[in-house]
Structures are given as C-alpha cells and as structure tokens.
Amino acid sequence: MLSRTSWGRSVYAVGGNVEAARRAGINVRWVYTSVFMVCSTLAAVGGILAASRLAAASQSSGAGDVNLNAIAAAVIGGTSLFGGRGTAFAALLGTIVIQSISSGLTLLNLDSSFRFIVTGIVLLLAVTRSCQDSTSWRFP
C-alpha cells in the first residue's frame, strides 16, 4: 500500500521533506490526518488482539518494553529516523530479530534488566548505522 498507491507515495514524500511535499502539491494536513487515523486504528486492533490473547486487560497492559521493541524493530529493519525510508517487510524482519534476541535471553534465564541492556545496545548500533547512512547528518 505504501509503495503502490498515490497515498503511500504521499506519505513517503511528507516523511522525506514536508516543505518539498507541500510545494509539490500534496495536501500535507490530509496526509498527517490519514496517517494518524491508520495508526490509531491499527493500535486499537493491536490492543484488542493483546487483550484477547491474555484474556484480560488492565491499566498496566502494554507497559514494559513494548515501545522499546516497536522502535527497535523499525530501526533495525532499516527505517530512517529522519523519515522518507523504510518498508513494512523490513520492519517485520526487525521484529523477528528483536523477538529472537528477547526469546534467546529468556531461554537463558537471564534477568529482564539484562534483556533491556542487550536490546538497548542492539538499538544503539542500529541507530548509529542509520545516522551514518543519512545524508543530512553524520557523526563527527
């Protein structure tokens, strides 16, 4: 959907450079609104699936390392922190890598704090690679 529709190309354009997308005639406000609507809908579906999997829901549902894993999966999959790049398939591969690391450390009976440390180190390496690949900014 992102690579084969005009809406998806508009999302990539706005993610790459908002001003250039605006000058190209893309309705940036509509793209932002539609992307937030899609994200909210998918988050609601994910919450329903998580609650049905656990057969319960509470205020602490989704707490812990869920946000860290989601961001790490996207960055490890090759999504640029500066926008405009990335694919859904690459994010899926990033998710597999993060979950493999988490499952492996759990099978080794290591403490959850050690899982956070290892995930953070892997994320730091991926962000470093992402920043070095970016043309807009480089490490000194």
The first five atom37 places (N, CA, C, CB, O) and aatype in JSON, in Angstrom:
{
  "aatype": [12, 10, 15, 1, 16, 15, 17, 7, 1, 15, 19, 18, 0, 19, 7, 7, 2, 19, 6, 0, 0, 1, 1, 0, 7, 9, 2, 19, 1, 17, 19, 18, 16, 15, 19, 13, 12, 19, 4, 15, 16, 10, 0, 0, 19, 7, 7, 9, 10, 0, 0, 15, 1, 10, 0, 0, 0, 15, 5, 15, 15, 7, 0, 7, 3, 19, 2, 10, 2, 0, 9, 0, 0, 0, 19, 9, 7, 7, 16, 15, 10, 13, 7, 7, 1, 7, 16, 0, 13, 0, 0, 10, 10, 7, 16, 9, 19, 9, 5, 15, 9, 15, 15, 7, 10, 16, 10, 10, 2, 10, 3, 15, 15, 13, 1, 13, 9, 19, 16, 7, 9, 19, 10, 10, 10, 0, 19, 16, 1, 15, 4, 5, 3, 15, 16, 15, 17, 1, 13, 14],
  "atom_mask": [
    [1, 1, 1, 1, 1],
    [1, 1, 1, 1, 1],
    [1, 1, 1, 1, 1],
    [1, 1, 1, 1, 1],
    [1, 1, 1, 1, 1],
    [1, 1, 1, 1, 1],
    [1, 1, 1, 1, 1],
    [1, 1, 1, 0, 1],
    [1, 1, 1, 1, 1],
    [1, 1, 1, 1, 1],
    [1, 1, 1, 1, 1],
    [1, 1, 1, 1, 1],
    [1, 1, 1, 1, 1],
    [1, 1, 1, 1, 1],
    [1, 1, 1, 0, 1],
    [1, 1, 1, 0, 1],
    [1, 1, 1, 1, 1],
    [1, 1, 1, 1, 1],
    [1, 1, 1, 1, 1],
    [1, 1, 1, 1, 1],
    [1, 1, 1, 1, 1],
    [1, 1, 1, 1, 1],
    [1, 1, 1, 1, 1],
    [1, 1, 1, 1, 1],
    [1, 1, 1, 0, 1],
    [1, 1, 1, 1, 1],
    [1, 1, 1, 1, 1],
    [1, 1, 1, 1, 1],
    [1, 1, 1, 1, 1],
    [1, 1, 1, 1, 1],
    [1, 1, 1, 1, 1],
    [1, 1, 1, 1, 1],
    [1, 1, 1, 1, 1],
    [1, 1, 1, 1, 1],
    [1, 1, 1, 1, 1],
    [1, 1, 1, 1, 1],
    [1, 1, 1, 1, 1],
    [1, 1, 1, 1, 1],
    [1, 1, 1, 1, 1],
    [1, 1, 1, 1, 1],
    [1, 1, 1, 1, 1],
    [1, 1, 1, 1, 1],
    [1, 1, 1, 1, 1],
    [1, 1, 1, 1, 1],
    [1, 1, 1, 1, 1],
    [1, 1, 1, 0, 1],
    [1, 1, 1, 0, 1],
    [1, 1, 1, 1, 1],
    [1, 1, 1, 1, 1],
    [1, 1, 1, 1, 1],
    [1, 1, 1, 1, 1],
    [1, 1, 1, 1, 1],
    [1, 1, 1, 1, 1],
    [1, 1, 1, 1, 1],
    [1, 1, 1, 1, 1],
    [1, 1, 1, 1, 1],
    [1, 1, 1, 1, 1],
    [1, 1, 1, 1, 1],
    [1, 1, 1, 1, 1],
    [1, 1, 1, 1, 1],
    [1, 1, 1, 1, 1],
    [1, 1, 1, 0, 1],
    [1, 1, 1, 1, 1],
    [1, 1, 1, 0, 1],
    [1, 1, 1, 1, 1],
    [1, 1, 1, 1, 1],
    [1, 1, 1, 1, 1],
    [1, 1, 1, 1, 1],
    [1, 1, 1, 1, 1],
    [1, 1, 1, 1, 1],
    [1, 1, 1, 1, 1],
    [1, 1, 1, 1, 1],
    [1, 1, 1, 1, 1],
    [1, 1, 1, 1, 1],
    [1, 1, 1, 1, 1],
    [1, 1, 1, 1, 1],
    [1, 1, 1, 0, 1],
    [1, 1, 1, 0, 1],
    [1, 1, 1, 1, 1],
    [1, 1, 1, 1, 1],
    [1, 1, 1, 1, 1],
    [1, 1, 1, 1, 1],
    [1, 1, 1, 0, 1],
    [1, 1, 1, 0, 1],
    [1, 1, 1, 1, 1],
    [1, 1, 1, 0, 1],
    [1, 1, 1, 1, 1],
    [1, 1, 1, 1, 1],
    [1, 1, 1, 1, 1],
    [1, 1, 1, 1, 1],
    [1, 1, 1, 1, 1],
    [1, 1, 1, 1, 1],
    [1, 1, 1, 1, 1],
    [1, 1, 1, 0, 1],
    [1, 1, 1, 1, 1],
    [1, 1, 1, 1, 1],
    [1, 1, 1, 1, 1],
    [1, 1, 1, 1, 1],
    [1, 1, 1, 1, 1],
    [1, 1, 1, 1, 1],
    [1, 1, 1, 1, 1],
    [1, 1, 1, 1, 1],
    [1, 1, 1, 1, 1],
    [1, 1, 1, 0, 1],
    [1, 1, 1, 1, 1],
    [1, 1, 1, 1, 1],
    [1, 1, 1, 1, 1],
    [1, 1, 1, 1, 1],
    [1, 1, 1, 1, 1],
    [1, 1, 1, 1, 1],
    [1, 1, 1, 1, 1],
    [1, 1, 1, 1, 1],
    [1, 1, 1, 1, 1],
    [1, 1, 1, 1, 1],
    [1, 1, 1, 1, 1],
    [1, 1, 1, 1, 1],
    [1, 1, 1, 1, 1],
    [1, 1, 1, 1, 1],
    [1, 1, 1, 1, 1],
    [1, 1, 1, 0, 1],
    [1, 1, 1, 1, 1],
    [1, 1, 1, 1, 1],
    [1, 1, 1, 1, 1],
    [1, 1, 1, 1, 1],
    [1, 1, 1, 1, 1],
    [1, 1, 1, 1, 1],
    [1, 1, 1, 1, 1],
    [1, 1, 1, 1, 1],
    [1, 1, 1, 1, 1],
    [1, 1, 1, 1, 1],
    [1, 1, 1, 1, 1],
    [1, 1, 1, 1, 1],
    [1, 1, 1, 1, 1],
    [1, 1, 1, 1, 1],
    [1, 1, 1, 1, 1],
    [1, 1, 1, 1, 1],
    [1, 1, 1, 1, 1],
    [1, 1, 1, 1, 1],
    [1, 1, 1, 1, 1],
    [1, 1, 1, 1, 1]
  ],
  "atom_positions": [
    [[0.82, -1.19, 0.0], [0.0, 0.0, 0.0], [0.87, 1.27, 0.0], [-0.93, -0.01, 1.21], [0.51, 2.27, -0.61]],
    [[2.0, 1.2, 0.7], [2.86, 2.39, 0.76], [3.61, 2.63, -0.54], [3.84, 2.26, 1.89], [3.87, 3.78, -0.89]],
    [[3.97, 1.58, -1.24], [4.79, 1.78, -2.43], [4.0, 1.77, -3.73], [5.85, 0.73, -2.49], [4.53, 2.14, -4.78]],
    [[2.72, 1.35, -3.7], [1.98, 1.21, -4.94], [0.75, 2.11, -5.07], [1.55, -0.2, -5.08], [0.02, 2.01, -6.05]],
    [[0.52, 2.97, -4.09], [-0.62, 3.89, -4.19], [-0.12, 5.33, -4.09], [-1.66, 3.6, -3.07], [0.97, 5.59, -3.59]],
    [[-0.94, 6.23, -4.58], [-0.55, 7.64, -4.5], [-0.53, 8.11, -3.05], [-1.5, 8.52, -5.34], [0.27, 8.98, -2.69]],
    [[-1.42, 7.55, -2.22], [-1.42, 7.9, -0.8], [-0.1, 7.49, -0.15], [-2.61, 7.23, -0.07], [0.49, 8.26, 0.62]],
    [[0.37, 6.28, -0.45], [1.63, 5.81, 0.12], [2.81, 6.65, -0.33], [0.0, 0.0, 0.0], [3.7, 6.94, 0.47]],
    [[2.83, 7.02, -1.6], [3.92, 7.88, -2.07], [3.85, 9.26, -1.43], [3.87, 8.0, -3.6], [4.87, 9.9, -1.2]],
    [[2.63, 9.72, -1.15], [2.48, 10.99, -0.45], [3.01, 10.89, 0.97], [1.01, 11.42, -0.42], [3.63, 11.83, 1.48]],
    [[2.77, 9.75, 1.62], [3.3, 9.54, 2.98], [4.82, 9.57, 2.95], [2.79, 8.2, 3.56], [5.44, 10.22, 3.8]],
    [[5.42, 8.88, 1.99], [6.88, 8.91, 1.87], [7.38, 10.32, 1.6], [7.34, 7.96, 0.76], [8.4, 10.74, 2.15]],
    [[6.67, 11.06, 0.75], [7.1, 12.42, 0.41], [7.04, 13.33, 1.63], [6.23, 12.99, -0.7], [7.97, 14.1, 1.87]],
    [[5.96, 13.24, 2.39], [5.84, 14.07, 3.59], [6.88, 13.66, 4.62], [4.42, 13.97, 4.18], [7.44, 14.51, 5.31]],
    [[7.15, 12.37, 4.73], [8.17, 11.9, 5.67], [9.56, 12.33, 5.27], [0.0, 0.0, 0.0], [10.41, 12.53, 6.13]],
    [[9.8, 12.46, 3.97], [11.12, 12.86, 3.5], [11.39, 14.34, 3.68], [0.0, 0.0, 0.0], [12.45, 14.73, 4.18]],
    [[10.44, 15.17, 3.26], [10.62, 16.62, 3.36], [9.24, 17.26, 3.25], [11.6, 17.16, 2.25], [8.63, 17.26, 2.17]],
    [[8.75, 17.81, 4.35], [7.41, 18.37, 4.39], [7.27, 19.55, 3.44], [7.06, 18.8, 5.82], [6.27, 19.66, 2.73]],
    [[8.25, 20.42, 3.42], [8.16, 21.6, 2.57], [8.19, 21.23, 1.1], [9.29, 22.57, 2.89], [7.45, 21.81, 0.3]],
    [[9.02, 20.28, 0.73], [9.06, 19.85, -0.67], [7.75, 19.18, -1.07], [10.23, 18.88, -0.9], [7.28, 19.37, -2.19]],
    [[7.16, 18.41, -0.15], [5.87, 17.78, -0.45], [4.78, 18.83, -0.6], [5.5, 16.77, 0.66], [3.92, 18.72, -1.47]],
    [[4.82, 19.84, 0.24], [3.83, 20.92, 0.15], [3.96, 21.66, -1.18], [3.99, 21.91, 1.33], [2.96, 21.99, -1.81]],
    [[5.19, 21.91, -1.6], [5.41, 22.61, -2.87], [5.07, 21.74, -4.07], [6.86, 23.08, -2.97], [4.79, 22.25, -5.16]],
    [[5.09, 20.42, -3.89], [4.73, 19.51, -4.98], [3.22, 19.37, -5.11], [5.36, 18.13, -4.75], [2.74, 18.7, -6.03]],
    [[2.47, 19.99, -4.21], [1.02, 19.98, -4.32], [0.34, 18.94, -3.45], [0.0, 0.0, 0.0], [-0.85, 18.68, -3.61]],
    [[1.07, 18.34, -2.54], [0.49, 17.33, -1.65], [-0.16, 18.04, -0.47], [1.57, 16.32, -1.17], [0.43, 18.93, 0.13]],
    [[-1.37, 17.63, -0.15], [-2.08, 18.19, 0.99], [-1.5, 17.56, 2.27], [-3.64, 17.93, 0.88], [-1.93, 16.48, 2.69]],
    [[-0.54, 18.23, 2.86], [0.21, 17.69, 3.99], [-0.7, 17.46, 5.19], [1.35, 18.63, 4.37], [-0.56, 16.45, 5.88]],
    [[-1.6, 18.36, 5.44], [-2.51, 18.22, 6.58], [-3.36, 16.95, 6.44], [-3.43, 19.45, 6.71], [-3.56, 16.23, 7.42]],
    [[-3.85, 16.68, 5.21], [-4.65, 15.48, 4.98], [-3.81, 14.22, 5.15], [-5.27, 15.52, 3.57], [-4.29, 13.23, 5.69]],
    [[-2.55, 14.25, 4.71], [-1.67, 13.09, 4.86], [-1.42, 12.82, 6.33], [-0.33, 13.31, 4.12], [-1.49, 11.68, 6.77]],
    [[-1.11, 13.86, 7.1], [-0.91, 13.68, 8.54], [-2.16, 13.1, 9.2], [-0.55, 15.02, 9.21], [-2.07, 12.15, 9.98]],
    [[-3.32, 13.65, 8.88], [-4.57, 13.17, 9.48], [-4.83, 11.72, 9.11], [-5.75, 14.04, 9.04], [-5.19, 10.92, 9.98]],
    [[-4.65, 11.37, 7.85], [-4.93, 9.99, 7.44], [-3.94, 9.01, 8.05], [-4.89, 9.89, 5.91], [-4.32, 7.9, 8.42]],
    [[-2.68, 9.4, 8.17], [-1.68, 8.51, 8.78], [-1.99, 8.31, 10.26], [-0.26, 9.08, 8.59], [-1.88, 7.19, 10.77]],
    [[-2.37, 9.38, 10.96], [-2.74, 9.23, 12.37], [-3.99, 8.37, 12.53], [-2.96, 10.6, 13.01], [-4.09, 7.61, 13.49]],
    [[-4.93, 8.48, 11.6], [-6.13, 7.63, 11.66], [-5.78, 6.17, 11.45], [-7.15, 8.08, 10.61], [-6.3, 5.3, 12.16]],
    [[-4.9, 5.87, 10.48], [-4.5, 4.49, 10.24], [-3.73, 3.95, 11.45], [-3.64, 4.39, 8.96], [-3.96, 2.82, 11.88]],
    [[-2.82, 4.76, 12.0], [-2.04, 4.32, 13.16], [-2.94, 4.06, 14.37], [-0.99, 5.37, 13.52], [-2.75, 3.08, 15.08]],
    [[-3.91, 4.92, 14.59], [-4.82, 4.75, 15.72], [-5.68, 3.5, 15.55], [-5.71, 5.98, 15.88], [-5.92, 2.76, 16.51]],
    [[-6.14, 3.26, 14.33], [-6.94, 2.07, 14.08], [-6.12, 0.81, 14.29], [-7.49, 2.09, 12.65], [-6.59, -0.14, 14.92]],
    [[-4.89, 0.79, 13.78], [-4.04, -0.38, 13.98], [-3.65, -0.57, 15.45], [-2.78, -0.26, 13.12], [-3.52, -1.7, 15.91]],
    [[-3.47, 0.52, 16.18], [-3.19, 0.41, 17.61], [-4.39, -0.17, 18.36], [-2.82, 1.79, 18.19], [-4.22, -0.98, 19.27]],
    [[-5.59, 0.24, 17.97], [-6.79, -0.3, 18.6], [-6.93, -1.79, 18.31], [-8.04, 0.45, 18.12], [-7.26, -2.58, 19.2]],
    [[-6.68, -2.19, 17.07], [-6.74, -3.61, 16.72], [-5.68, -4.39, 17.49], [-6.55, -3.8, 15.19], [-5.95, -5.49, 17.98]],
    [[-4.47, -3.83, 17.6], [-3.42, -4.48, 18.37], [-3.79, -4.61, 19.84], [0.0, 0.0, 0.0], [-3.5, -5.64, 20.45]],
    [[-4.42, -3.59, 20.4], [-4.87, -3.67, 21.79], [-5.93, -4.73, 22.0], [0.0, 0.0, 0.0], [-5.92, -5.45, 23.0]],
    [[-6.85, -4.82, 21.05], [-7.89, -5.85, 21.14], [-7.27, -7.25, 21.04], [-8.95, -5.66, 20.03], [-7.64, -8.16, 21.78]],
    [[-6.32, -7.42, 20.11], [-5.66, -8.72, 19.98], [-4.84, -9.07, 21.22], [-4.76, -8.72, 18.75], [-4.83, -10.22, 21.65]],
    [[-4.16, -8.08, 21.8], [-3.38, -8.33, 23.02], [-4.28, -8.7, 24.18], [-2.53, -7.11, 23.38], [-3.97, -9.61, 24.95]],
    [[-5.41, -8.0, 24.31], [-6.34, -8.32, 25.4], [-6.97, -9.69, 25.19], [-7.44, -7.25, 25.49], [-7.18, -10.42, 26.16]],
    [[-7.27, -10.05, 23.96], [-7.86, -11.37, 23.72], [-6.83, -12.48, 23.93], [-8.44, -11.44, 22.31], [-7.19, -13.58, 24.35]],
    [[-5.59, -12.2, 23.64], [-4.53, -13.2, 23.86], [-4.32, -13.45, 25.35], [-3.22, -12.74, 23.22], [-4.13, -14.59, 25.77]],
    [[-4.34, -12.39, 26.13], [-4.12, -12.52, 27.57], [-5.4, -12.85, 28.32], [-3.53, -11.25, 28.12], [-5.35, -13.22, 29.5]],
    [[-6.54, -12.72, 27.65], [-7.87, -12.94, 28.25], [-8.12, -11.97, 29.41], [-8.0, -14.39, 28.75], [-8.92, -12.26, 30.29]],
    [[-7.44, -10.85, 29.4], [-7.62, -9.84, 30.43], [-6.99, -8.54, 29.97], [-7.01, -10.29, 31.79], [-6.15, -8.53, 29.07]],
    [[-7.42, -7.46, 30.58], [-6.82, -6.16, 30.3], [-6.83, -5.34, 31.57], [-7.58, -5.42, 29.16], [-7.75, -5.43, 32.38]],
    [[-5.79, -4.53, 31.74], [-5.71, -3.65, 32.9], [-5.01, -2.38, 32.47], [-4.97, -4.34, 34.1], [-4.6, -2.23, 31.32]],
    [[-4.87, -1.46, 33.42], [-4.21, -0.21, 33.1], [-2.72, -0.4, 32.8], [-4.38, 0.77, 34.24], [-2.12, 0.43, 32.13]],
    [[-2.15, -1.46, 33.3], [-0.73, -1.7, 33.06], [-0.49, -2.55, 31.81], [-0.11, -2.37, 34.27], [0.66, -2.91, 31.53]],
    [[-1.53, -2.88, 31.07], [-1.35, -3.64, 29.83], [-0.55, -2.81, 28.84], [-2.72, -4.06, 29.21], [-0.82, -1.62, 28.65]],
    [[0.41, -3.43, 28.2], [1.25, -2.73, 27.24], [2.41, -2.01, 27.88], [0.0, 0.0, 0.0], [3.2, -1.38, 27.17]],
    [[2.55, -2.1, 29.18], [3.68, -1.46, 29.86], [4.92, -2.33, 29.69], [3.37, -1.22, 31.37], [4.82, -3.47, 29.23]],
    [[6.03, -1.81, 30.04], [7.26, -2.57, 29.93], [8.05, -2.19, 28.71], [0.0, 0.0, 0.0], [8.28, -1.01, 28.45]],
    [[8.46, -3.2, 27.97], [9.35, -2.95, 26.85], [8.65, -2.96, 25.5], [10.45, -3.97, 26.84], [9.3, -3.15, 24.47]],
    [[7.34, -2.76, 25.46], [6.6, -2.79, 24.19], [7.04, -1.65, 23.28], [5.07, -2.71, 24.45], [7.31, -1.87, 22.1]],
    [[7.13, -0.44, 23.81], [7.55, 0.7, 22.99], [8.99, 0.54, 22.52], [7.4, 2.0, 23.76], [9.31, 0.84, 21.37]],
    [[9.86, 0.09, 23.41], [11.26, -0.12, 23.04], [11.36, -1.14, 21.92], [12.07, -0.59, 24.27], [12.12, -0.94, 20.97]],
    [[10.62, -2.23, 22.02], [10.66, -3.26, 20.97], [10.11, -2.75, 19.65], [9.89, -4.49, 21.42], [10.65, -3.09, 18.59]],
    [[9.07, -1.96, 19.68], [8.49, -1.44, 18.44], [9.46, -0.49, 17.74], [7.17, -0.72, 18.73], [9.64, -0.58, 16.52]],
    [[10.06, 0.41, 18.48], [11.02, 1.35, 17.88], [12.26, 0.61, 17.41], [11.4, 2.45, 18.89], [12.77, 0.89, 16.32]],
    [[12.74, -0.31, 18.21], [13.93, -1.07, 17.84], [13.68, -1.9, 16.58], [14.37, -1.98, 18.99], [14.55, -1.99, 15.72]],
    [[12.51, -2.5, 16.47], [12.19, -3.3, 15.29], [12.18, -2.45, 14.03], [10.84, -4.0, 15.46], [12.69, -2.87, 12.99]],
    [[11.61, -1.26, 14.12], [11.57, -0.38, 12.95], [12.97, 0.09, 12.56], [10.67, 0.82, 13.22], [13.31, 0.1, 11.38]],
    [[13.78, 0.47, 13.53], [15.12, 0.98, 13.24], [16.03, -0.14, 12.75], [15.73, 1.66, 14.49], [16.8, 0.06, 11.81]],
    [[15.96, -1.3, 13.37], [16.78, -2.42, 12.93], [16.36, -2.86, 11.53], [16.66, -3.6, 13.92], [17.19, -3.33, 10.75]],
    [[15.08, -2.7, 11.22], [14.6, -3.04, 9.89], [15.05, -2.07, 8.82], [0.0, 0.0, 0.0], [14.84, -2.34, 7.63]],
    [[15.65, -0.96, 9.17], [16.19, -0.04, 8.18], [15.4, 1.24, 8.02], [0.0, 0.0, 0.0], [15.72, 2.04, 7.13]],
    [[14.39, 1.47, 8.84], [13.64, 2.71, 8.75], [14.52, 3.87, 9.21], [12.34, 2.64, 9.6], [15.16, 3.79, 10.26]],
    [[14.55, 4.93, 8.42], [15.38, 6.07, 8.75], [14.72, 6.89, 9.86], [15.63, 6.94, 7.51], [13.51, 7.11, 9.84]],
    [[15.51, 7.33, 10.8], [14.99, 8.2, 11.86], [14.67, 9.58, 11.34], [15.99, 8.3, 13.0], [14.0, 10.36, 12.01]],
    [[15.15, 9.9, 10.15], [14.92, 11.21, 9.56], [13.77, 11.2, 8.57], [16.17, 11.7, 8.89], [13.49, 12.22, 7.95]],
    [[13.11, 10.06, 8.41], [11.92, 9.96, 7.56], [12.24, 9.63, 6.12], [0.0, 0.0, 0.0], [13.37, 9.75, 5.66]],
    [[11.18, 9.2, 5.4], [11.28, 9.01, 3.97], [11.78, 7.66, 3.51], [0.0, 0.0, 0.0], [11.76, 7.39, 2.31]],
    [[12.23, 6.79, 4.41], [12.73, 5.48, 4.0], [12.17, 4.41, 4.91], [14.27, 5.44, 4.02], [11.79, 4.67, 6.05]],
    [[12.12, 3.19, 4.37], [11.68, 2.06, 5.15], [10.53, 1.34, 4.49], [0.0, 0.0, 0.0], [9.73, 1.93, 3.77]],
    [[10.46, 0.03, 4.74], [9.37, -0.77, 4.2], [8.75, -1.59, 5.32], [9.87, -1.69, 3.06], [9.37, -1.8, 6.36]],
    [[7.54, -2.05, 5.09], [6.86, -2.87, 6.09], [7.56, -4.21, 6.24], [5.38, -3.08, 5.7], [7.66, -4.74, 7.35]],
    [[8.05, -4.77, 5.14], [8.76, -6.05, 5.21], [10.03, -5.92, 6.04], [9.09, -6.55, 3.81], [10.35, -6.82, 6.81]],
    [[10.76, -4.83, 5.88], [11.98, -4.62, 6.66], [11.65, -4.47, 8.14], [12.73, -3.37, 6.15], [12.4, -4.97, 8.99]],
    [[10.55, -3.8, 8.46], [10.15, -3.69, 9.87], [9.77, -5.05, 10.43], [8.96, -2.71, 10.01], [10.03, -5.34, 11.6]],
    [[9.15, -5.9, 9.61], [8.82, -7.26, 10.04], [10.09, -8.05, 10.33], [7.99, -7.98, 8.96], [10.15, -8.78, 11.32]],
    [[11.11, -7.9, 9.49], [12.39, -8.56, 9.76], [13.04, -8.03, 11.03], [13.34, -8.37, 8.57], [13.64, -8.79, 11.8]],
    [[12.92, -6.72, 11.26], [13.42, -6.14, 12.5], [12.7, -6.7, 13.72], [0.0, 0.0, 0.0], [13.32, -6.93, 14.76]],
    [[11.4, -6.92, 13.59], [10.62, -7.52, 14.68], [11.12, -8.93, 14.97], [9.12, -7.54, 14.33], [11.24, -9.33, 16.13]],
    [[11.4, -9.69, 13.92], [11.9, -11.05, 14.11], [13.25, -11.03, 14.82], [12.02, -11.78, 12.76], [13.49, -11.87, 15.69]],
    [[14.12, -10.1, 14.47], [15.43, -10.0, 15.12], [15.27, -9.67, 16.6], [16.31, -8.94, 14.42], [15.88, -10.31, 17.45]],
    [[14.45, -8.66, 16.91], [14.26, -8.25, 18.31], [13.65, -9.37, 19.13], [13.38, -7.0, 18.39], [14.07, -9.63, 20.25]],
    [[12.64, -10.04, 18.57], [12.0, -11.13, 19.32], [12.93, -12.32, 19.47], [10.7, -11.56, 18.62], [12.86, -13.03, 20.47]],
    [[13.79, -12.56, 18.49], [14.77, -13.64, 18.62], [15.74, -13.35, 19.75], [15.53, -13.84, 17.3], [16.08, -14.24, 20.53]],
    [[16.19, -12.12, 19.84], [17.09, -11.74, 20.93], [16.39, -11.89, 22.27], [17.58, -10.29, 20.74], [16.95, -12.44, 23.22]],
    [[15.16, -11.4, 22.35], [14.4, -11.47, 23.61], [14.12, -12.92, 24.01], [13.08, -10.7, 23.47], [14.28, -13.29, 25.18]],
    [[13.71, -13.73, 23.05], [13.42, -15.14, 23.35], [14.69, -15.89, 23.75], [12.77, -15.83, 22.14], [14.66, -16.7, 24.67]],
    [[15.79, -15.61, 23.07], [17.04, -16.27, 23.41], [17.52, -15.93, 24.81], [0.0, 0.0, 0.0], [17.97, -16.8, 25.55]],
    [[17.4, -14.66, 25.17], [17.81, -14.26, 26.52], [16.87, -14.81, 27.58], [17.88, -12.74, 26.62], [17.3, -15.1, 28.7]],
    [[15.58, -14.95, 27.25], [14.63, -15.54, 28.18], [14.93, -17.03, 28.37], [13.17, -15.35, 27.68], [14.86, -17.54, 29.49]],
    [[15.27, -17.73, 27.29], [15.6, -19.15, 27.39], [16.88, -19.38, 28.19], [15.76, -19.76, 26.0], [17.06, -20.45, 28.77]],
    [[17.76, -18.39, 28.22], [18.98, -18.48, 29.03], [18.73, -18.14, 30.5], [20.05, -17.57, 28.46], [19.66, -18.13, 31.3]],
    [[17.46, -17.84, 30.84], [17.06, -17.47, 32.21], [17.81, -16.25, 32.72], [17.3, -18.65, 33.15], [18.18, -16.18, 33.9]],
    [[18.03, -15.28, 31.85], [18.67, -14.05, 32.26], [17.62, -13.07, 32.77], [19.47, -13.42, 31.1], [16.45, -13.15, 32.39]],
    [[18.03, -12.17, 33.61], [17.14, -11.19, 34.21], [16.59, -10.24, 33.13], [17.87, -10.4, 35.3], [17.24, -10.0, 32.11]],
    [[15.4, -9.7, 33.37], [14.78, -8.81, 32.39], [15.59, -7.53, 32.2], [13.35, -8.46, 32.81], [15.57, -6.94, 31.12]],
    [[16.3, -7.09, 33.23], [17.12, -5.89, 33.08], [18.25, -6.14, 32.08], [17.7, -5.44, 34.43], [18.65, -5.22, 31.36]],
    [[18.77, -7.36, 32.03], [19.81, -7.68, 31.07], [19.24, -7.68, 29.65], [20.44, -9.05, 31.39], [19.93, -7.3, 28.71]],
    [[17.97, -8.11, 29.51], [17.31, -8.04, 28.19], [17.21, -6.61, 27.72], [15.91, -8.68, 28.25], [17.45, -6.33, 26.55]],
    [[16.86, -5.68, 28.63], [16.81, -4.26, 28.28], [18.18, -3.76, 27.82], [16.32, -3.43, 29.49], [18.27, -3.02, 26.85]],
    [[19.22, -4.16, 28.52], [20.56, -3.71, 28.18], [20.96, -4.2, 26.8], [21.58, -4.19, 29.23], [21.46, -3.42, 25.98]],
    [[20.75, -5.48, 26.52], [21.12, -6.04, 25.22], [20.3, -5.41, 24.11], [20.95, -7.57, 25.23], [20.83, -5.08, 23.05]],
    [[18.99, -5.25, 24.33], [18.13, -4.62, 23.32], [18.57, -3.18, 23.08], [16.64, -4.67, 23.77], [18.58, -2.71, 21.94]],
    [[18.93, -2.47, 24.14], [19.41, -1.1, 24.0], [20.71, -1.01, 23.22], [0.0, 0.0, 0.0], [20.89, -0.1, 22.42]],
    [[21.62, -1.96, 23.44], [22.89, -1.96, 22.71], [22.64, -2.24, 21.23], [23.85, -3.02, 23.3], [23.23, -1.58, 20.37]],
    [[21.76, -3.21, 20.93], [21.44, -3.5, 19.53], [20.78, -2.3, 18.87], [20.53, -4.74, 19.43], [21.08, -1.97, 17.72]],
    [[19.89, -1.64, 19.6], [19.22, -0.44, 19.08], [20.23, 0.69, 18.87], [18.11, 0.02, 20.04], [20.14, 1.4, 17.87]],
    [[21.16, 0.86, 19.77], [22.2, 1.88, 19.62], [23.05, 1.63, 18.37], [23.09, 1.93, 20.87], [23.37, 2.57, 17.64]],
    [[23.4, 0.38, 18.14], [24.16, 0.06, 16.93], [23.35, 0.33, 15.67], [24.6, -1.41, 16.96], [23.89, 0.83, 14.68]],
    [[22.06, 0.02, 15.7], [21.21, 0.27, 14.53], [21.03, 1.76, 14.28], [19.84, -0.41, 14.7], [21.04, 2.21, 13.13]],
    [[20.86, 2.54, 15.35], [20.72, 3.99, 15.2], [22.01, 4.59, 14.68], [20.32, 4.64, 16.54], [21.98, 5.5, 13.84]],
    [[23.14, 4.11, 15.16], [24.42, 4.6, 14.67], [24.56, 4.34, 13.18], [25.58, 3.93, 15.44], [25.02, 5.2, 12.44]],
    [[24.17, 3.15, 12.75], [24.22, 2.82, 11.32], [23.26, 3.69, 10.54], [23.89, 1.33, 11.09], [23.58, 4.15, 9.44]],
    [[22.07, 3.93, 11.09], [21.07, 4.75, 10.42], [21.55, 6.19, 10.27], [19.74, 4.71, 11.19], [21.36, 6.81, 9.23]],
    [[22.17, 6.72, 11.31], [22.68, 8.09, 11.25], [23.85, 8.22, 10.3], [23.1, 8.57, 12.64], [23.99, 9.25, 9.63]],
    [[24.68, 7.21, 10.21], [25.81, 7.26, 9.29], [25.35, 7.14, 7.85], [26.8, 6.16, 9.61], [25.99, 7.69, 6.96]],
    [[24.23, 6.44, 7.6], [23.71, 6.31, 6.25], [22.97, 7.55, 5.79], [22.8, 5.12, 6.16], [22.78, 7.74, 4.59]],
    [[22.55, 8.39, 6.72], [21.77, 9.58, 6.37], [22.67, 10.62, 5.71], [21.1, 10.17, 7.61], [23.83, 10.8, 6.08]],
    [[22.1, 11.29, 4.71], [22.87, 12.32, 4.03], [22.75, 13.67, 4.72], [22.44, 12.44, 2.59], [23.52, 14.59, 4.43]],
    [[21.76, 13.8, 5.63], [21.54, 15.11, 6.24], [22.41, 15.34, 7.48], [20.09, 15.25, 6.61], [22.61, 16.49, 7.89]],
    [[22.93, 14.27, 8.08], [23.7, 14.46, 9.3], [24.63, 13.28, 9.48], [22.77, 14.62, 10.53], [24.26, 12.14, 9.2]],
    [[25.83, 13.54, 9.93], [26.79, 12.47, 10.17], [27.47, 12.69, 11.52], [27.84, 12.41, 9.03], [27.55, 13.81, 12.01]],
    [[27.94, 11.58, 12.1], [28.7, 11.69, 13.33], [30.04, 12.36, 13.02], [28.91, 10.29, 13.97], [30.59, 12.17, 11.94]],
    [[30.56, 13.15, 13.95], [31.85, 13.81, 13.71], [32.99, 12.81, 13.67], [32.11, 14.85, 14.78], [34.15, 13.21, 13.48]]
  ]
}
